[in-house]
Structures are given as structure tokens and as C-alpha cells.
Amino acid sequence: MADLGTIADLTSAAAVVVGLLFALVQLRQFRRVQEREAGLALLRSYQTRTLARALLIVFELPDGLGKAEVEARVASEMATLYAMMTIWESLGILVRRDQVDLAMVDDFFSGPIVLSWGKLRRYVYEQREELGRETIWEWFQWLGERMLERESAMPPVPAYIEHRRWLPPK
């Protein structure tokens, strides 16, 4: 038969273990809430007329245009284009600082980011050269390159194909 001290020690140890398990469950729930909030913030940033207009502008641009050619084609809509580039720049920073998950950004924006970077790469390089500042649009480039790396490692599969057998949880 165990003495009272041993029982007290075992009870204390069990209480610590239960406390740690509870803390782990709480941490997991907290992370899920954070991920959901980050996803909702991404959704809100994506659902703007400005970004929608900017994407239409970018998708219509031919590949490989230089700075002067982009500015001539976009003309009075340059502020709209800059708004989109600023969104990609901001997302790059948030991903790098682990504030937003790269996989979530990939799910939301991979196509638009990859297309935007591909079409505006030369524009960005020429703007950097003109301004003498290598950090112009650095996070937009960084994010575009991360998306391209992900796609080269695993080609993108459209959600309607990849998740065609998905069922809501019961």
C-alpha cells in the first residue's frame, strides 16, 4: 500500500500532465482561430474593386513589357496597379514573418501572384534601376518566387479537381 506522500506526488504529477494536455488543446484551438482570422483578412483584402480592377489590367498585359510600355498601356490606372502590387508586397512581408501561412496565400492568390510577377517583372527591374533602389517591390518579387517554387515542386491542381470528393464534416 502506498503512503500518503507517494499518493500526493502521483496526484500532483497527474495534475501537471492534465494541465499540460489542456494547455496543448487550448493552443491548438487558438492557432485554428488565428488561421481562420488570417483567412478572413485575406478574403476581405481580395474582395475589393481596386484589386479586381488591377487584376483585370494585369491579365490583359502582354508578357515582358518594360516600365515605359506598362505605364503607356496602363496610363491613368497606374495607382490601381500600384495598389495590387502593394497588396502582394504586404502579403510577402506577412508570410516571411510567419503572420500568414504561405499555403493559405497559395490557396487564395497563387495564380494572380504568379501572373502578376511574370507580367511585371521587367517593370520592377527597370523601376529599381531608375530609382537606384533594389528594395522596390522586393517582397512582391519574393512572394512571386515562392509561389513559382511551390508550383515547380508540385504543379497546381485546381480545387474543383483536387477536392472533388470532399464532403462536409458530420
Buried (B, 14 or more C-beta within 10 A) or exposed (E): EEEEEEEEEEEEEEEEEEEEEEEEEEEEEEEEEEBEEBBEEBEEBBEEEBBEBBBEBBEEBEEEBEBEBBBEBBEEBEEBBBBBBBBBBBBBBBBBEEEBBBEBBBEBBBBBBBBBBBBBBBBBBBBBEEEEEEEBBBBBBBBBBBBBEBBEEEEEEEEEEEEEEEEEEE
